[in-house]
């Protein structure tokens, strides 16, 4: 009996990106090993999160949210 049999079909949750996640993790580990620059620097992830947090705050409050570069903070 083969206990390591793979399922004939894989179920993925809506909105997930398993191939992209695997590629991202592989790139990260490769950069650790080789000291090469990653495909996406940490700053890109940071600013993406800032934009997402602003969008979520805007949806939650129903108001426009702006970013103040001087304070490096959101203002409603």
Secondary structure, DSSP 8 states (H G I E B T S, - for coil): --TT---SS----TT--HHHHHHHHHHHHHHHHH----SS-HHHHHHHHHHHHHHHHHHHHTS--EEETTTTEEE-
